[in-house]
Amino acid sequence: MTALLAVDVGNTNTVLGVFRDGELAAHWRIQTVAERTSDEYAVLIKTLLDPPTDPNGEPFWFPNWTRLVYAGDGLFSSEEDIYNPNRDAPGVVAAWLEAGGRFDSDKFLQPNA
């Protein structure tokens, strides 16, 4: 399978499209914001794309709650992500490793007991 991410940047909107094997599989329209950094756009685009999955097609995920505080003028004053890594991460990471995932480092922080 081949995939292509197409990006059309306009003055007010940016249109993104994913083509798989020559067919449009998904598309989105997001606001063009000159003040956004390339990293912010990368994170935004990454959240739209398919999540990684195990060989059975199940996504690697765990429950998460995000609190954003809107500051006005299209900006947020804070973000808070809430999840339980001691409960949720070991199973997700184990499934990812079983599916062929590999770490780039052998140095790991240990979870709090």
C-alpha positions as CSV (number, residue, x, y, z in Angstrom):
1,M,0.0,0.0,0.0
2,T,1.3,3.5,-0.9
3,A,0.2,6.6,0.9
4,L,0.5,10.3,0.2
5,L,-0.3,13.3,2.4
6,A,-1.3,16.3,0.3
7,V,-1.3,19.8,1.9
8,D,-2.9,22.9,0.3
9,V,-2.1,26.0,2.4
10,G,-4.4,28.9,1.9
11,N,-4.6,32.3,3.6
12,T,-7.5,31.3,5.9
13,N,-7.7,27.5,5.7
14,T,-5.3,24.6,5.1
15,V,-6.7,21.5,3.5
16,L,-5.1,18.1,4.2
17,G,-5.8,14.9,2.3
18,V,-4.5,11.4,2.5
19,F,-4.4,9.3,-0.6
20,R,-4.0,5.5,-0.3
21,D,-3.2,3.6,-3.5
22,G,-4.3,6.6,-5.6
23,E,-7.7,7.1,-3.8
24,L,-8.6,9.9,-1.4
25,A,-9.0,8.1,1.9
26,A,-9.5,11.1,4.3
27,H,-9.5,14.9,4.2
28,W,-9.6,17.7,6.7
29,R,-9.8,21.5,6.7
30,I,-8.0,23.4,9.5
31,Q,-7.5,27.1,10.1
32,T,-4.3,28.6,8.8
33,V,-2.7,30.4,11.7
34,A,0.5,32.3,10.9
35,E,1.6,32.3,14.6
36,R,1.6,28.5,14.8
37,T,5.0,26.9,14.8
38,S,6.0,24.0,12.5
39,D,6.0,21.8,15.6
40,E,2.4,22.8,16.4
41,Y,1.3,21.9,12.9
42,A,3.2,18.6,13.1
43,V,1.4,17.6,16.3
44,L,-2.0,18.7,14.8
45,I,-1.5,16.7,11.6
46,K,-0.2,13.7,13.5
47,T,-3.4,13.5,15.6
48,L,-5.4,13.4,12.4
49,L,-3.5,10.4,10.9
50,D,-4.2,6.8,11.7
51,P,-3.0,5.7,15.2
52,P,-0.4,2.8,15.3
53,T,-2.1,-0.6,15.6
54,D,-1.1,-4.1,16.5
55,P,-1.1,-6.9,13.9
56,N,-4.9,-7.5,14.6
57,G,-5.7,-3.9,13.9
58,E,-6.3,-2.9,17.5
59,P,-4.9,0.6,18.2
60,F,-2.4,1.1,21.0
61,W,-4.1,3.5,23.4
62,F,-5.1,4.1,27.0
63,P,-7.7,6.4,28.6
64,N,-6.7,10.1,28.7
65,W,-8.4,13.3,29.6
66,T,-7.1,16.7,28.4
67,R,-8.1,20.0,30.0
68,L,-7.5,23.1,27.9
69,V,-8.0,26.6,29.3
70,Y,-9.0,29.0,26.5
71,A,-7.3,32.4,26.9
72,G,-9.0,34.2,24.0
73,D,-7.9,35.3,20.6
74,G,-7.3,31.7,19.5
75,L,-4.9,30.9,22.3
76,F,-4.8,28.6,25.3
77,S,-3.3,29.6,28.6
78,S,-2.7,26.0,29.8
79,E,-3.1,22.3,29.0
80,E,-3.3,19.4,31.4
81,D,-3.2,15.8,30.4
82,I,-4.5,13.3,33.0
83,Y,-4.0,9.5,32.8
84,N,-2.7,6.7,35.0
85,P,0.6,5.6,33.5
86,N,1.2,3.0,36.3
87,R,-2.0,1.3,35.4
88,D,-2.3,1.8,31.7
89,A,1.1,2.2,30.1
90,P,2.6,-1.3,30.9
91,G,-0.1,-3.2,28.9
92,V,0.0,-0.8,26.0
93,V,3.8,-0.9,25.8
94,A,3.9,-4.7,26.2
95,A,1.4,-5.0,23.3
96,W,3.5,-2.6,21.2
97,L,6.7,-4.6,21.9
98,E,4.9,-7.9,21.0
99,A,3.8,-6.3,17.7
100,G,7.4,-5.5,16.8
101,G,7.9,-2.1,18.4
102,R,11.5,-1.2,19.4
103,F,13.0,1.4,21.7
104,D,15.7,3.8,20.5
105,S,17.3,3.7,24.0
106,D,18.0,1.2,26.7
107,K,17.8,3.8,29.4
108,F,14.3,4.0,31.1
109,L,12.7,5.9,33.9
110,Q,10.9,3.6,36.4
111,P,7.3,4.4,37.2
112,N,6.4,5.5,40.7
113,A,5.1,2.8,43.0
